[in-house]
Amino acid sequence: MQYYFGMLTPHYLEITVHLASAWLAGSLIGLERSFHGRPAGFRTHALVCLASAVLMMITVYQSDWLTSALPDTIRADPQRMAQGIMTGIGFLGAGVIFKEGLSVRGLTTAASIWITAALGILYGVGFYYPALLGTIATLGTLSAFRWIEAKMPSQFYAHHVIRFARAHIMPEEEVRKLISGNGFSIANMSYRLDEDGRVYEYRMTIQTIDVENVKRLAERLRAREDVLEFRISPTGD
């Protein structure tokens, strides 16, 4: 028990600081996710961080609420509480991961939810130095690293579909030359006969190191009269 504002209070000011700092950290991380249109954004991250801090209050200030027994008789284990929080967050993180074709999206958002819960635990117990460093590192990873990734040369993968009328099918060798001539390599290729045999379709996964090749390939395909339809769908998080 401590003495604040002329009255005896059970750590009210400390608890307020813990919860407010956790809410602020979660909100900042969530704002970055909301800005980039992710499904779990400002409110989700703020609530995750705040909930983690609130739950840790049970163990940090158990002497304030455990009045029916002596403090030395019953003790809540902070490590078990933290373990339970992180286990529960796993279900929430899995909810933002989804598979789209051969690509998996939402992994970064799931990771941000996980680190937000960990930060909430640190703010909840009042371990401010690592909590502040973790918050800064998380925001830097989500924002600054996005710029670094955009500048780094990396392999670009996409799902590619080309459809022809059955009477005017482009031979596979010519398709491969068209793709490779625009800076792509083909990882795999499949074939499909659709619309009661009237349409022949090539499906493939293509790869390049220059994203601008996507625009050039699309322009080449658009100029061909024998192409009924084509799709180039980027993969990635």
C-alpha positions as protocol buffer text, in pm:
chain_id: "A"
residue {
  index: 1
  type: MET
  ca { x: 0 y: 0 z: 0 }
}
residue {
  index: 2
  type: GLN
  ca { x: 128 y: 345 z: -88 }
}
residue {
  index: 3
  type: TYR
  ca { x: 24 y: 701 z: -7 }
}
residue {
  index: 4
  type: TYR
  ca { x: -98 y: 909 z: -305 }
}
residue {
  index: 5
  type: PHE
  ca { x: -301 y: 1234 z: -327 }
}
residue {
  index: 6
  type: GLY
  ca { x: -367 y: 1248 z: 46 }
}
residue {
  index: 7
  type: MET
  ca { x: -522 y: 901 z: 62 }
}
residue {
  index: 8
  type: LEU
  ca { x: -407 y: 543 z: 103 }
}
residue {
  index: 9
  type: THR
  ca { x: -424 y: 360 z: -235 }
}
residue {
  index: 10
  type: PRO
  ca { x: -306 y: 15 z: -351 }
}
residue {
  index: 11
  type: HIS
  ca { x: -55 y: 116 z: -619 }
}
residue {
  index: 12
  type: TYR
  ca { x: -316 y: 298 z: -830 }
}
residue {
  index: 13
  type: LEU
  ca { x: -65 y: 535 z: -993 }
}
residue {
  index: 14
  type: GLU
  ca { x: 183 y: 259 z: -1075 }
}
residue {
  index: 15
  type: ILE
  ca { x: -89 y: 42 z: -1226 }
}
residue {
  index: 16
  type: THR
  ca { x: -214 y: 333 z: -1435 }
}
residue {
  index: 17
  type: VAL
  ca { x: 135 y: 397 z: -1572 }
}
residue {
  index: 18
  type: HIS
  ca { x: 184 y: 27 z: -1654 }
}
residue {
  index: 19
  type: LEU
  ca { x: -146 y: -4 z: -1840 }
}
residue {
  index: 20
  type: ALA
  ca { x: -117 y: 331 z: -2018 }
}
residue {
  index: 21
  type: SER
  ca { x: 232 y: 255 z: -2147 }
}
residue {
  index: 22
  type: ALA
  ca { x: 119 y: -88 z: -2270 }
}
residue {
  index: 23
  type: TRP
  ca { x: -182 y: 63 z: -2444 }
}
residue {
  index: 24
  type: LEU
  ca { x: 35 y: 330 z: -2609 }
}
residue {
  index: 25
  type: ALA
  ca { x: 292 y: 77 z: -2733 }
}
residue {
  index: 26
  type: GLY
  ca { x: 25 y: -152 z: -2877 }
}
residue {
  index: 27
  type: SER
  ca { x: -149 y: 142 z: -3041 }
}
residue {
  index: 28
  type: LEU
  ca { x: 169 y: 260 z: -3216 }
}
residue {
  index: 29
  type: ILE
  ca { x: 239 y: -86 z: -3355 }
}
residue {
  index: 30
  type: GLY
  ca { x: -124 y: -122 z: -3458 }
}
residue {
  index: 31
  type: LEU
  ca { x: -121 y: 212 z: -3638 }
}
residue {
  index: 32
  type: GLU
  ca { x: 161 y: 89 z: -3861 }
}
residue {
  index: 33
  type: ARG
  ca { x: -36 y: -226 z: -3946 }
}
residue {
  index: 34
  type: SER
  ca { x: -356 y: -27 z: -4011 }
}
residue {
  index: 35
  type: PHE
  ca { x: -172 y: 215 z: -4238 }
}
residue {
  index: 36
  type: HIS
  ca { x: -68 y: -75 z: -4460 }
}
residue {
  index: 37
  type: GLY
  ca { x: -419 y: -220 z: -4469 }
}
residue {
  index: 38
  type: ARG
  ca { x: -358 y: -531 z: -4258 }
}
residue {
  index: 39
  type: PRO
  ca { x: -656 y: -715 z: -4107 }
}
residue {
  index: 40
  type: ALA
  ca { x: -527 y: -684 z: -3749 }
}
residue {
  index: 41
  type: GLY
  ca { x: -458 y: -315 z: -3698 }
}
residue {
  index: 42
  type: PHE
  ca { x: -483 y: -36 z: -3444 }
}
residue {
  index: 43
  type: ARG
  ca { x: -757 y: -172 z: -3216 }
}
residue {
  index: 44
  type: THR
  ca { x: -638 y: -533 z: -3224 }
}
residue {
  index: 45
  type: HIS
  ca { x: -279 y: -454 z: -3127 }
}
residue {
  index: 46
  type: ALA
  ca { x: -383 y: -201 z: -2863 }
}
residue {
  index: 47
  type: LEU
  ca { x: -616 y: -456 z: -2700 }
}
residue {
  index: 48
  type: VAL
  ca { x: -359 y: -738 z: -2718 }
}
residue {
  index: 49
  type: CYS
  ca { x: -90 y: -531 z: -2547 }
}
residue {
  index: 50
  type: LEU
  ca { x: -334 y: -393 z: -2289 }
}
residue {
  index: 51
  type: ALA
  ca { x: -478 y: -738 z: -2214 }
}
residue {
  index: 52
  type: SER
  ca { x: -132 y: -883 z: -2158 }
}
residue {
  index: 53
  type: ALA
  ca { x: -49 y: -601 z: -1917 }
}
residue {
  index: 54
  type: VAL
  ca { x: -380 y: -637 z: -1733 }
}
residue {
  index: 55
  type: LEU
  ca { x: -328 y: -1010 z: -1683 }
}
residue {
  index: 56
  type: MET
  ca { x: 22 y: -954 z: -1546 }
}
residue {
  index: 57
  type: MET
  ca { x: -125 y: -718 z: -1288 }
}
residue {
  index: 58
  type: ILE
  ca { x: -267 y: -1027 z: -1118 }
}
residue {
  index: 59
  type: THR
  ca { x: 77 y: -1155 z: -1030 }
}
residue {
  index: 60
  type: VAL
  ca { x: 265 y: -826 z: -984 }
}
residue {
  index: 61
  type: TYR
  ca { x: 11 y: -677 z: -742 }
}
residue {
  index: 62
  type: GLN
  ca { x: -137 y: -991 z: -594 }
}
residue {
  index: 63
  type: SER
  ca { x: -98 y: -850 z: -242 }
}
residue {
  index: 64
  type: ASP
  ca { x: -354 y: -580 z: -332 }
}
residue {
  index: 65
  type: TRP
  ca { x: -633 y: -820 z: -425 }
}
residue {
  index: 66
  type: LEU
  ca { x: -541 y: -1138 z: -232 }
}
residue {
  index: 67
  type: THR
  ca { x: -685 y: -1026 z: 101 }
}
residue {
  index: 68
  type: SER
  ca { x: -829 y: -1357 z: 221 }
}
residue {
  index: 69
  type: ALA
  ca { x: -488 y: -1516 z: 283 }
}
residue {
  index: 70
  type: LEU
  ca { x: -147 y: -1411 z: 399 }
}
residue {
  index: 71
  type: PRO
  ca { x: 80 y: -1294 z: 116 }
}
residue {
  index: 72
  type: ASP
  ca { x: 334 y: -1567 z: 193 }
}
residue {
  index: 73
  type: THR
  ca { x: 70 y: -1840 z: 188 }
}
residue {
  index: 74
  type: ILE
  ca { x: -38 y: -1817 z: -178 }
}
residue {
  index: 75
  type: ARG
  ca { x: 173 y: -1680 z: -461 }
}
residue {
  index: 76
  type: ALA
  ca { x: 86 y: -1656 z: -830 }
}
residue {
  index: 77
  type: ASP
  ca { x: 371 y: -1745 z: -1067 }
}
residue {
  index: 78
  type: PRO
  ca { x: 441 y: -1461 z: -1316 }
}
residue {
  index: 79
  type: GLN
  ca { x: 619 y: -1700 z: -1554 }
}
residue {
  index: 80
  type: ARG
  ca { x: 316 y: -1927 z: -1577 }
}
residue {
  index: 81
  type: MET
  ca { x: 92 y: -1628 z: -1641 }
}
residue {
  index: 82
  type: ALA
  ca { x: 322 y: -1507 z: -1919 }
}
residue {
  index: 83
  type: GLN
  ca { x: 333 y: -1857 z: -2069 }
}
residue {
  index: 84
  type: GLY
  ca { x: -45 y: -1875 z: -2070 }
}
residue {
  index: 85
  type: ILE
  ca { x: -73 y: -1536 z: -2240 }
}
residue {
  index: 86
  type: MET
  ca { x: 170 y: -1629 z: -2518 }
}
residue {
  index: 87
  type: THR
  ca { x: -8 y: -1960 z: -2576 }
}
residue {
  index: 88
  type: GLY
  ca { x: -342 y: -1786 z: -2614 }
}
residue {
  index: 89
  type: ILE
  ca { x: -196 y: -1528 z: -2851 }
}
residue {
  index: 90
  type: GLY
  ca { x: -98 y: -1813 z: -3082 }
}
residue {
  index: 91
  type: PHE
  ca { x: -465 y: -1868 z: -3167 }
}
residue {
  index: 92
  type: LEU
  ca { x: -516 y: -1500 z: -3246 }
}
residue {
  index: 93
  type: GLY
  ca { x: -205 y: -1491 z: -3462 }
}
residue {
  index: 94
  type: ALA
  ca { x: -318 y: -1796 z: -3656 }
}
residue {
  index: 95
  type: GLY
  ca { x: -643 y: -1615 z: -3737 }
}
residue {
  index: 96
  type: VAL
  ca { x: -466 y: -1351 z: -3947 }
}
residue {
  index: 97
  type: ILE
  ca { x: -264 y: -1602 z: -4152 }
}
residue {
  index: 98
  type: PHE
  ca { x: -437 y: -1724 z: -4465 }
}
residue {
  index: 99
  type: LYS
  ca { x: -338 y: -1912 z: -4778 }
}
residue {
  index: 100
  type: GLU
  ca { x: -405 y: -1758 z: -5117 }
}
residue {
  index: 101
  type: GLY
  ca { x: -322 y: -2002 z: -5394 }
}
residue {
  index: 102
  type: LEU
  ca { x: 36 y: -2112 z: -5332 }
}
residue {
  index: 103
  type: SER
  ca { x: 123 y: -1806 z: -5126 }
}
residue {
  index: 104
  type: VAL
  ca { x: 80 y: -1747 z: -4752 }
}
residue {
  index: 105
  type: ARG
  ca { x: -15 y: -1400 z: -4627 }
}
residue {
  index: 106
  type: GLY
  ca { x: -39 y: -1247 z: -4280 }
}
residue {
  index: 107
  type: LEU
  ca { x: 281 y: -1387 z: -4129 }
}
residue {
  index: 108
  type: THR
  ca { x: 420 y: -1042 z: -4047 }
}
residue {
  index: 109
  type: THR
  ca { x: 94 y: -935 z: -3884 }
}
residue {
  index: 110
  type: ALA
  ca { x: 88 y: -1256 z: -3678 }
}
residue {
  index: 111
  type: ALA
  ca { x: 444 y: -1189 z: -3566 }
}
residue {
  index: 112
  type: SER
  ca { x: 354 y: -830 z: -3473 }
}
residue {
  index: 113
  type: ILE
  ca { x: 66 y: -958 z: -3257 }
}
residue {
  index: 114
  type: TRP
  ca { x: 301 y: -1201 z: -3086 }
}
residue {
  index: 115
  type: ILE
  ca { x: 565 y: -935 z: -3005 }
}
residue {
  index: 116
  type: THR
  ca { x: 290 y: -695 z: -2895 }
}
residue {
  index: 117
  type: ALA
  ca { x: 173 y: -949 z: -2637 }
}
residue {
  index: 118
  type: ALA
  ca { x: 530 y: -988 z: -2514 }
}
residue {
  index: 119
  type: LEU
  ca { x: 566 y: -611 z: -2482 }
}
residue {
  index: 120
  type: GLY
  ca { x: 239 y: -599 z: -2288 }
}
residue {
  index: 121
  type: ILE
  ca { x: 383 y: -847 z: -2039 }
}
residue {
  index: 122
  type: LEU
  ca { x: 694 y: -631 z: -1991 }
}
residue {
  index: 123
  type: TYR
  ca { x: 491 y: -313 z: -1944 }
}
residue {
  index: 124
  type: GLY
  ca { x: 259 y: -499 z: -1710 }
}
residue {
  index: 125
  type: VAL
  ca { x: 538 y: -596 z: -1473 }
}
residue {
  index: 126
  type: GLY
  ca { x: 701 y: -253 z: -1503 }
}
residue {
  index: 127
  type: PHE
  ca { x: 1016 y: -371 z: -1684 }
}
residue {
  index: 128
  type: TYR
  ca { x: 1027 y: -50 z: -1884 }
}
residue {
  index: 129
  type: TYR
  ca { x: 1376 y: -44 z: -2032 }
}
residue {
  index: 130
  type: PRO
  ca { x: 1348 y: -365 z: -2238 }
}
residue {
  index: 131
  type: ALA
  ca { x: 983 y: -282 z: -2311 }
}
residue {
  index: 132
  type: LEU
  ca { x: 1076 y: 57 z: -2460 }
}
residue {
  index: 133
  type: LEU
  ca { x: 1365 y: -93 z: -2658 }
}
residue {
  index: 134
  type: GLY
  ca { x: 1133 y: -368 z: -2783 }
}
residue {
  index: 135
  type: THR
  ca { x: 871 y: -114 z: -2889 }
}
residue {
  index: 136
  type: ILE
  ca { x: 1125 y: 94 z: -3081 }
}
residue {
  index: 137
  type: ALA
  ca { x: 1276 y: -216 z: -3242 }
}
residue {
  index: 138
  type: THR
  ca { x: 932 y: -345 z: -3342 }
}
residue {
  index: 139
  type: LEU
  ca { x: 825 y: -16 z: -3500 }
}
residue {
  index: 140
  type: GLY
  ca { x: 1160 y: 9 z: -3676 }
}
residue {
  index: 141
  type: THR
  ca { x: 1132 y: -345 z: -3809 }
}
residue {
  index: 142
  type: LEU
  ca { x: 779 y: -292 z: -3941 }
}
residue {
  index: 143
  type: SER
  ca { x: 844 y: 49 z: -4100 }
}
residue {
  index: 144
  type: ALA
  ca { x: 1213 y: 97 z: -4179 }
}
residue {
  index: 145
  type: PHE
  ca { x: 1272 y: -262 z: -4282 }
}
residue {
  index: 146
  type: ARG
  ca { x: 991 y: -232 z: -4536 }
}
residue {
  index: 147
  type: TRP
  ca { x: 1195 y: 39 z: -4712 }
}
residue {
  index: 148
  type: ILE
  ca { x: 1511 y: -174 z: -4691 }
}
residue {
  index: 149
  type: GLU
  ca { x: 1330 y: -474 z: -4840 }
}
residue {
  index: 150
  type: ALA
  ca { x: 1202 y: -258 z: -5124 }
}
residue {
  index: 151
  type: LYS
  ca { x: 1559 y: -149 z: -5207 }
}
residue {
  index: 152
  type: MET
  ca { x: 1715 y: -493 z: -5178 }
}
residue {
  index: 153
  type: PRO
  ca { x: 1740 y: -710 z: -5490 }
}
residue {
  index: 154
  type: SER
  ca { x: 1522 y: -1013 z: -5437 }
}
residue {
  index: 155
  type: GLN
  ca { x: 1348 y: -1282 z: -5635 }
}
residue {
  index: 156
  type: PHE
  ca { x: 992 y: -1202 z: -5734 }
}
residue {
  index: 157
  type: TYR
  ca { x: 746 y: -1490 z: -5776 }
}
residue {
  index: 158
  type: ALA
  ca { x: 404 y: -1480 z: -5939 }
}
residue {
  index: 159
  type: HIS
  ca { x: 130 y: -1718 z: -6048 }
}
residue {
  index: 160
  type: HIS
  ca { x: 76 y: -1684 z: -6421 }
}
residue {
  index: 161
  type: VAL
  ca { x: -220 y: -1803 z: -6629 }
}
residue {
  index: 162
  type: ILE
  ca { x: -257 y: -1772 z: -7008 }
}
residue {
  index: 163
  type: ARG
  ca { x: -570 y: -1885 z: -7194 }
}
residue {
  index: 164
  type: PHE
  ca { x: -608 y: -1955 z: -7566 }
}
residue {
  index: 165
  type: ALA
  ca { x: -890 y: -2068 z: -7790 }
}
residue {
  index: 166
  type: ARG
  ca { x: -848 y: -2438 z: -7858 }
}
residue {
  index: 167
  type: ALA
  ca { x: -817 y: -2376 z: -8231 }
}
residue {
  index: 168
  type: HIS
  ca { x: -535 y: -2122 z: -8180 }
}
residue {
  index: 169
  type: ILE
  ca { x: -318 y: -2268 z: -7902 }
}
residue {
  index: 170
  type: MET
  ca { x: 33 y: -2125 z: -7874 }
}
residue {
  index: 171
  type: PRO
  ca { x: 281 y: -2417 z: -7858 }
}
residue {
  index: 172
  type: GLU
  ca { x: 448 y: -2468 z: -7524 }
}
residue {
  index: 173
  type: GLU
  ca { x: 794 y: -2391 z: -7666 }
}
residue {
  index: 174
  type: GLU
  ca { x: 674 y: -2049 z: -7783 }
}
residue {
  index: 175
  type: VAL
  ca { x: 512 y: -1983 z: -7444 }
}
residue {
  index: 176
  type: ARG
  ca { x: 840 y: -2062 z: -7272 }
}
residue {
  index: 177
  type: LYS
  ca { x: 1032 y: -1836 z: -7512 }
}
residue {
  index: 178
  type: LEU
  ca { x: 782 y: -1555 z: -7450 }
}
residue {
  index: 179
  type: ILE
  ca { x: 820 y: -1587 z: -7074 }
}
residue {
  index: 180
  type: SER
  ca { x: 1200 y: -1615 z: -7075 }
}
residue {
  index: 181
  type: GLY
  ca { x: 1228 y: -1333 z: -7330 }
}
residue {
  index: 182
  type: ASN
  ca { x: 1074 y: -1097 z: -7075 }
}
residue {
  index: 183
  type: GLY
  ca { x: 1319 y: -1183 z: -6797 }
}
residue {
  index: 184
  type: PHE
  ca { x: 1127 y: -1466 z: -6626 }
}
residue {
  index: 185
  type: SER
  ca { x: 1208 y: -1826 z: -6555 }
}
residue {
  index: 186
  type: ILE
  ca { x: 936 y: -2087 z: -6512 }
}
residue {
  index: 187
  type: ALA
  ca { x: 937 y: -2284 z: -6187 }
}
residue {
  index: 188
  type: ASN
  ca { x: 659 y: -2522 z: -6292 }
}
residue {
  index: 189
  type: MET
  ca { x: 386 y: -2550 z: -6553 }
}
residue {
  index: 190
  type: SER
  ca { x: 49 y: -2723 z: -6571 }
}
residue {
  index: 191
  type: TYR
  ca { x: -219 y: -2748 z: -6839 }
}
residue {
  index: 192
  type: ARG
  ca { x: -596 y: -2732 z: -6837 }
}
residue {
  index: 193
  type: LEU
  ca { x: -875 y: -2770 z: -7091 }
}
residue {
  index: 194
  type: ASP
  ca { x: -1176 y: -2562 z: -6985 }
}
residue {
  index: 195
  type: GLU
  ca { x: -1524 y: -2448 z: -7095 }
}
residue {
  index: 196
  type: ASP
  ca { x: -1621 y: -2783 z: -7249 }
}
residue {
  index: 197
  type: GLY
  ca { x: -1293 y: -2807 z: -7434 }
}
residue {
  index: 198
  type: ARG
  ca { x: -1312 y: -2467 z: -7602 }
}
residue {
  index: 199
  type: VAL
  ca { x: -1034 y: -2301 z: -7402 }
}
residue {
  index: 200
  type: TYR
  ca { x: -679 y: -2425 z: -7338 }
}
residue {
  index: 201
  type: GLU
  ca { x: -497 y: -2288 z: -7036 }
}
residue {
  index: 202
  type: TYR
  ca { x: -133 y: -2276 z: -6925 }
}
residue {
  index: 203
  type: ARG
  ca { x: -74 y: -2233 z: -6551 }
}
residue {
  index: 204
  type: MET
  ca { x: 271 y: -2169 z: -6413 }
}
residue {
  index: 205
  type: THR
  ca { x: 478 y: -2014 z: -6138 }
}
residue {
  index: 206
  type: ILE
  ca { x: 725 y: -1763 z: -6278 }
}
residue {
  index: 207
  type: GLN
  ca { x: 1024 y: -1594 z: -6116 }
}
residue {
  index: 208
  type: THR
  ca { x: 1233 y: -1284 z: -6188 }
}
residue {
  index: 209
  type: ILE
  ca { x: 1473 y: -1049 z: -6010 }
}
residue {
  index: 210
  type: ASP
  ca { x: 1327 y: -734 z: -6168 }
}
residue {
  index: 211
  type: VAL
  ca { x: 967 y: -644 z: -6078 }
}
residue {
  index: 212
  type: GLU
  ca { x: 946 y: -420 z: -6387 }
}
residue {
  index: 213
  type: ASN
  ca { x: 946 y: -736 z: -6597 }
}
residue {
  index: 214
  type: VAL
  ca { x: 587 y: -793 z: -6485 }
}
residue {
  index: 215
  type: LYS
  ca { x: 473 y: -478 z: -6664 }
}
residue {
  index: 216
  type: ARG
  ca { x: 666 y: -567 z: -6978 }
}
residue {
  index: 217
  type: LEU
  ca { x: 523 y: -919 z: -6987 }
}
residue {
  index: 218
  type: ALA
  ca { x: 169 y: -788 z: -6939 }
}
residue {
  index: 219
  type: GLU
  ca { x: 213 y: -543 z: -7227 }
}
residue {
  index: 220
  type: ARG
  ca { x: 340 y: -819 z: -7456 }
}
residue {
  index: 221
  type: LEU
  ca { x: 49 y: -1046 z: -7373 }
}
residue {
  index: 222
  type: ARG
  ca { x: -204 y: -766 z: -7408 }
}
residue {
  index: 223
  type: ALA
  ca { x: -79 y: -697 z: -7760 }
}
residue {
  index: 224
  type: ARG
  ca { x: -136 y: -1055 z: -7876 }
}
residue {
  index: 225
  type: GLU
  ca { x: -473 y: -1120 z: -8038 }
}
residue {
  index: 226
  type: ASP
  ca { x: -457 y: -1496 z: -7980 }
}
residue {
  index: 227
  type: VAL
  ca { x: -452 y: -1454 z: -7600 }
}
residue {
  index: 228
  type: LEU
  ca { x: -807 y: -1474 z: -7465 }
}
residue {
  index: 229
  type: GLU
  ca { x: -713 y: -1399 z: -7106 }
}
residue {
  index: 230
  type: PHE
  ca { x: -407 y: -1381 z: -6880 }
}
residue {
  index: 231
  type: ARG
  ca { x: -338 y: -1327 z: -6510 }
}
residue {
  index: 232
  type: ILE
  ca { x: -16 y: -1242 z: -6326 }
}
residue {
  index: 233
  type: SER
  ca { x: -71 y: -1270 z: -5949 }
}
residue {
  index: 234
  type: PRO
  ca { x: 225 y: -1183 z: -5724 }
}
residue {
  index: 235
  type: THR
  ca { x: 293 y: -1409 z: -5429 }
}
residue {
  index: 236
  type: GLY
  ca { x: 427 y: -1297 z: -5091 }
}
residue {
  index: 237
  type: ASP
  ca { x: 322 y: -1177 z: -4745 }
}
